[in-house]
Amino acid sequence: MTFTKVAVVGCLAVLGFFCWLAAAGFGAAGGHESFAVVIRGGEPAVSRIPFPQLAADAATVWIRSVVRDLLGGAHAYFLPCEAVFVHRAR
């Protein structure tokens, strides 16, 4: 899998996570499955990640804590997620 495919599939998985979290925060019933297919020359890259059911209160608490942390100041652990996805794929 090429760098671009790995990075795009990883970013789509992160997007799927936040969509699942937002849906749970609004009280959507059941779990969610993130499914992505990236086609860019050669074989397609496929990612399927299941997310379990999450209570609306738990999702809201998690979202608030992360937003509070991110808005609270600068962070020493900033790292582009694409680099992590490529490293993990190797």
C-alpha positions as CSV (number, residue, x, y, z in Angstrom):
1,M,0.0,0.0,0.0
2,T,1.4,3.4,-0.9
3,F,1.9,6.3,1.5
4,T,-1.0,8.2,0.1
5,K,-3.4,5.2,0.5
6,V,-2.3,4.5,4.1
7,A,-2.6,8.2,5.0
8,V,-6.1,8.6,3.5
9,V,-7.4,5.3,5.0
10,G,-6.1,6.4,8.4
11,C,-7.6,9.8,8.1
12,L,-11.0,8.3,7.1
13,A,-10.9,6.0,10.1
14,V,-10.3,9.0,12.4
15,L,-13.3,10.8,10.7
16,G,-15.4,7.7,11.2
17,F,-14.5,7.7,14.9
18,F,-15.6,11.3,15.3
19,C,-18.8,10.7,13.4
20,W,-19.5,7.7,15.7
21,L,-18.8,9.8,18.7
22,A,-21.0,12.7,17.5
23,A,-23.9,10.3,16.7
24,A,-23.5,8.7,20.2
25,G,-23.6,12.2,21.8
26,F,-27.0,12.8,20.1
27,G,-28.3,9.5,21.4
28,A,-28.2,7.4,18.2
29,A,-28.8,3.8,19.1
30,G,-26.4,1.0,18.3
31,G,-22.8,0.9,17.2
32,H,-21.3,2.2,14.0
33,E,-18.9,0.7,11.5
34,S,-16.4,2.9,9.6
35,F,-15.9,1.5,6.1
36,A,-13.5,3.2,3.6
37,V,-12.2,2.2,0.2
38,V,-9.4,4.2,-1.4
39,I,-8.5,3.5,-5.0
40,R,-5.5,5.1,-6.5
41,G,-3.6,2.9,-8.9
42,G,-3.1,-0.8,-8.1
43,E,-5.2,-2.6,-5.6
44,P,-7.7,-0.7,-3.5
45,A,-7.0,-0.1,0.2
46,V,-10.0,-1.2,2.4
47,S,-10.5,-0.3,6.0
48,R,-13.4,-1.6,8.1
49,I,-13.5,-0.6,11.8
50,P,-16.4,-1.4,14.1
51,F,-17.3,1.0,16.9
52,P,-19.4,-0.3,19.8
53,Q,-22.5,1.2,21.3
54,L,-21.8,4.2,23.5
55,A,-24.1,6.0,25.9
56,A,-24.9,9.6,25.1
57,D,-23.7,10.8,28.5
58,A,-20.3,9.0,28.1
59,A,-19.8,10.5,24.6
60,T,-20.7,14.0,25.8
61,V,-18.2,13.7,28.7
62,W,-15.4,12.5,26.5
63,I,-16.0,15.2,23.8
64,R,-16.1,17.9,26.4
65,S,-12.9,16.7,28.1
66,V,-11.0,16.5,24.8
67,V,-12.2,20.0,23.6
68,R,-11.3,21.5,27.0
69,D,-7.9,19.9,26.8
70,L,-7.2,21.1,23.3
71,L,-8.4,24.6,24.0
72,G,-6.5,24.8,27.3
73,G,-3.1,25.5,25.8
74,A,-0.3,24.4,23.6
75,H,0.6,20.7,23.5
76,A,4.1,19.1,23.2
77,Y,2.7,16.0,21.6
78,F,1.6,17.4,18.3
79,L,2.3,14.8,15.5
80,P,0.7,14.5,12.1
81,C,-1.5,11.5,12.1
82,E,-0.5,10.5,8.6
83,A,3.1,9.7,9.8
84,V,1.7,7.4,12.5
85,F,-0.5,5.5,10.0
86,V,2.4,5.0,7.6
87,H,4.7,3.8,10.4
88,R,2.1,1.4,11.7
89,A,1.5,-0.1,8.2
90,R,5.2,-0.9,7.8
